[in-house]
Amino acid sequence: MKAGKNYLRLNDQVEVIAGKDKGRVGKIIQVYPGDYRVKVQNINMVKRHTKPNMQNQQGGIIDMEAPLHVSNLMLICAKCARPVRIRKKILENGLKVRVCKRCGEAIEAKA
């Protein structure tokens, strides 16, 4: 699979539009650009059975987030406060930004 550009970035607010967590909202905590997948905070939780190691002395069953495909997510516009599609726009100074298709507002990730 050819790695392409991903329109979702770290710390974006997204809503799940398909799957077991449909309708839930969360913040992106990790991005896998080559696989078109992201991890969203407290979404798509799975149980991981781990052996004892230096970080986890006891071991056991741990709840953790599993990656979701970007096609199952929609970005939430801060101005519209709802899931929106986006487009790219080049500003006068040559900077390329993501823009909400509904209201036309530029979307920046909150750090």
C-alpha positions in Angstrom: 0.0 0.0 0.0 1.4 3.4 -1.0 1.7 5.8 1.9 -0.2 9.0 1.3 -1.1 12.2 3.1 -3.5 11.9 6.1 -5.9 14.8 6.8 -6.1 14.0 10.5 -3.3 15.2 12.9 -2.3 14.8 16.5 -4.6 16.4 19.1 -7.5 16.8 16.6 -11.0 16.3 18.0 -12.8 13.6 16.0 -16.1 11.7 16.0 -16.4 8.0 15.2 -18.9 7.5 12.3 -18.7 3.7 12.0 -18.1 0.7 14.2 -18.8 -0.3 17.8 -18.0 3.2 19.1 -20.1 5.1 16.6 -21.1 8.6 17.8 -18.3 8.9 20.4 -15.9 11.8 20.4 -12.3 11.8 21.4 -8.8 13.4 20.8 -6.2 11.8 18.6 -3.2 10.6 20.7 -1.2 8.8 18.0 -1.0 8.8 14.2 0.2 6.0 11.9 0.6 7.9 8.6 1.6 4.9 6.4 -1.3 2.8 7.5 -4.0 5.5 7.5 -4.7 4.7 11.1 -4.9 6.7 14.3 -5.4 6.0 18.0 -8.2 8.0 19.7 -8.3 8.6 23.5 -10.7 6.1 25.2 -12.1 4.8 21.9 -11.8 1.3 20.5 -10.5 -0.1 23.8 -9.1 -3.6 23.8 -7.7 -5.9 26.6 -3.9 -6.7 26.3 -2.5 -9.6 28.3 1.1 -8.6 29.3 3.9 -10.3 31.0 5.7 -8.6 33.9 8.4 -6.2 32.7 10.3 -3.2 33.9 7.4 -0.7 33.2 4.7 -3.1 34.5 6.2 -5.1 37.4 3.0 -7.1 38.0 1.8 -7.9 34.5 -1.8 -8.9 33.9 -4.6 -7.6 31.7 -4.4 -4.0 30.6 -7.0 -1.9 28.8 -5.5 0.1 25.9 -6.6 1.9 22.7 -6.3 0.1 19.4 -5.8 2.0 16.1 -8.8 3.0 14.0 -8.9 3.6 10.2 -9.2 7.2 9.3 -12.3 6.4 7.1 -14.2 5.7 10.2 -13.6 9.2 11.7 -14.7 12.7 11.0 -12.9 15.9 12.1 -14.9 18.2 14.4 -14.8 21.9 13.5 -14.3 24.2 16.5 -16.7 26.8 15.1 -19.5 24.5 13.8 -19.1 22.1 16.8 -20.1 19.2 14.6 -18.3 16.6 12.3 -17.4 18.2 9.0 -15.6 17.4 5.7 -12.5 19.5 5.0 -10.6 21.0 2.1 -7.2 22.4 1.7 -6.6 26.1 1.0 -3.4 28.0 0.3 -3.2 31.4 2.1 -1.7 34.6 0.7 1.6 33.9 2.5 1.9 30.4 0.8 0.8 28.5 3.9 -1.5 25.5 3.3 -4.2 25.0 5.9 -7.2 22.8 6.4 -10.6 24.5 6.0 -14.1 23.5 7.1 -16.3 22.9 4.1 -19.4 24.1 6.1 -18.3 27.4 7.5 -15.0 28.1 5.8 -13.1 28.5 9.0 -9.4 27.3 9.2 -8.9 24.3 11.4 -5.8 24.1 13.6 -4.9 21.2 15.9 -5.0 22.2 19.6 -1.7 21.5 21.2 
